[in-house]
Amino acid sequence: MLRGIVPQATRVTQQQEAGMAITKKSDAVSQGCFESYAEYNRILRSWFVAFGMGGLALFLLESPVHEALLASGQTRTVVTLFLTGVTAQIVVAFLNKYANWYCYFGEDNPAFLQSTLYRFWSRIASQFWIDIILDILTVGCFLAAIGLLFDIFAR
């Protein structure tokens, strides 16, 4: 499931790109690096979602914690921050899932490489900045929520 990343300045045909992807797929070092990246990506996304949902569960279900949060008037803000962080991770997971499926399907079906769907999702797959922005958004939301909670419970 390589992304088929091609520098913008280089003109490469779809057939050449498919050939490069197949070559990259068979390169053991490249494959090992990708598998390592994929595993860390999976772990990080799982941690983000677990932390976001676990944080909400803790603060909304534990009675003394829940009461202190309600009394602070910050419940809506804290919940929104946690849910925004989790939602960002769900969005990036969906984007990566579909983008990589279309790229993978294109590698096994050369005729599909000419389709609009392939070109669209291949372009999305090569936009790593989307992952970075959504990860930063998640971390920012979680840190802001933790900061609010610290202020509430440090009183």
WOFEN-V319733 format. One record per backbone hydrogen bond with DSSP energy under -0.5 kcal/mol. CO is the residue of the C=O (numbers start at 1). NH is the residue of the N-H. E is the energy in kcal/mol with one decimal. If there is no record, write none. Layout:
<<CO:NH:E> <CO:NH:E>>
This chain:
<<7:10:-1.1> <10:12:-0.8> <13:17:-2.5> <14:18:-2.3> <15:19:-2.1> <16:20:-2.4> <17:21:-2.4> <18:22:-2.3> <19:23:-2.3> <20:24:-2.9> <21:25:-2.5> <22:26:-1.4> <23:27:-0.8> <24:27:-0.8> <26:28:-0.6> <27:31:-2.7> <28:32:-2.5> <29:33:-2.4> <30:34:-2.5> <31:35:-2.7> <32:36:-2.1> <33:37:-2.6> <34:38:-3.0> <35:39:-2.2> <36:40:-2.4> <37:41:-2.8> <38:42:-2.4> <39:43:-2.4> <40:44:-2.8> <41:45:-2.5> <42:46:-2.4> <43:47:-2.6> <44:48:-2.7> <45:49:-2.4> <46:50:-2.8> <47:51:-3.1> <48:52:-2.5> <49:53:-2.7> <50:54:-2.9> <51:55:-2.7> <52:56:-1.7> <53:57:-2.5> <54:58:-2.7> <55:59:-2.4> <56:60:-1.9> <57:61:-2.0> <58:62:-1.6> <61:63:-0.6> <62:66:-3.4> <63:67:-2.7> <64:68:-1.9> <65:69:-2.2> <66:70:-2.6> <67:71:-2.5> <68:72:-1.2> <69:73:-0.7> <69:74:-0.9> <70:73:-1.0> <74:78:-2.6> <75:79:-2.7> <76:80:-2.5> <77:81:-2.5> <78:82:-2.4> <79:83:-2.9> <80:84:-2.4> <81:85:-2.1> <82:86:-2.2> <83:87:-2.8> <84:88:-2.3> <85:89:-1.4> <86:90:-2.0> <87:91:-2.7> <88:92:-2.2> <89:93:-2.0> <90:94:-2.4> <91:95:-2.7> <92:96:-2.6> <93:97:-2.5> <94:98:-2.6> <95:99:-2.6> <96:100:-2.4> <97:101:-1.9> <98:102:-2.3> <99:103:-2.0> <100:104:-2.6> <101:105:-2.9> <102:106:-2.0> <103:107:-1.5> <104:108:-1.3> <105:109:-1.0> <109:112:-1.8> <109:113:-0.6> <110:113:-1.1> <111:114:-1.2> <112:115:-1.9> <115:119:-2.0> <116:120:-2.8> <117:121:-2.7> <118:122:-2.7> <119:123:-1.8> <120:124:-2.1> <121:125:-2.6> <122:126:-1.3> <124:127:-1.6> <126:128:-1.2> <127:130:-1.6> <127:131:-0.5> <128:132:-1.9> <129:133:-2.9> <130:134:-2.4> <131:135:-2.4> <132:136:-2.6> <133:137:-2.6> <134:138:-2.2> <135:139:-2.7> <136:140:-2.9> <137:141:-2.7> <138:142:-2.6> <139:143:-2.8> <140:144:-2.4> <141:145:-2.5> <142:146:-2.7> <143:147:-2.6> <144:148:-2.4> <145:149:-2.6> <146:150:-2.8> <147:151:-2.2> <148:152:-2.2> <149:153:-2.8> <150:154:-1.8> <152:155:-0.6>>
